[in-house]
Amino acid sequence: MSKDQNEVNVLDELNKGACMGMDAIHFVLDKVEDESLSQLLDKQYNDYKSISEQIHKLYPEYSEKEPHETNAMNKAMTWYGIEMKTMTDHSDSKIAELLLQGTNMGIIEGRKLLNHKNTDQQVHDLVQTYVDMQEEVVEKLKKYL
């Protein structure tokens, strides 16, 4: 695999994760009752959006295509999963639990990219920013369990 293709693959995975995070937050935000949790999720949404914007700026250095995003089916499955899991319990605690599960999956994927993909420094730094942001949010979400 060429060096540029490796960077593209990492940026695609990162962008899919950021898009999935934005989708999940979008789907639960109207269910949140606690104002401080709502503010935390707004900040997390904006952090994901910032990462995605940085990916879009960096991507042309490695590819003429657009970064991969979550497709309509994945969005629908995310929405459906959240709706089913919050049908009988849509408390802030349940919402925090669901978001923690998703965020932890993002951290795992991000750590794998850091540990197993040799990338340019700017791509590496963006993955590190993504992982750091998610690890910080995990600590903040725990208090809503």
Residue pairs with C-beta under 8 A, 6 or more apart in sequence:
1 9
3 120
4 62
4 63
5 62
6 117
6 118
6 119
7 61
7 62
7 119
7 120
7 123
8 59
8 62
8 63
8 65
9 117
10 113
10 117
10 119
10 123
10 127
11 55
11 58
11 59
11 62
11 67
11 123
11 126
12 67
12 68
13 109
13 113
14 51
14 55
14 110
14 113
14 126
14 127
14 130
15 51
15 52
15 55
15 56
15 67
15 68
15 69
16 68
16 69
16 70
17 106
17 109
17 110
17 130
18 48
18 49
18 51
18 52
18 55
18 130
19 48
19 52
19 69
19 70
20 70
20 74
20 78
20 102
20 106
21 44
21 45
21 48
21 102
21 103
21 106
22 45
22 48
22 49
22 52
23 70
23 74
23 75
23 78
23 79
24 78
24 82
24 98
24 99
24 102
25 41
25 44
25 45
25 48
25 99
26 45
27 78
27 79
27 82
27 83
28 41
28 82
28 86
28 95
28 98
28 99
29 38
29 41
29 42
29 45
31 86
31 90
31 95
32 38
32 41
32 92
32 95
33 91
33 92
34 92
34 144
37 92
37 95
37 96
37 144
40 137
40 140
40 141
41 99
44 133
44 137
47 133
47 137
51 126
51 129
51 130
51 133
52 67
54 126
55 67
55 126
56 66
56 67
58 122
58 123
58 126
59 65
59 66
59 67
70 78
82 98
85 94
85 98
86 94
86 95
86 98
92 144
93 144
93 145
95 144
96 141
96 142
96 144
96 145
97 145
99 141
100 138
100 141
100 142
100 145
103 134
103 137
103 138
103 141
104 138
106 130
106 134
107 131
107 134
107 135
107 138
110 127
110 130
110 131
110 134
111 131
113 119
113 127
114 124
114 127
114 128
114 131
119 127
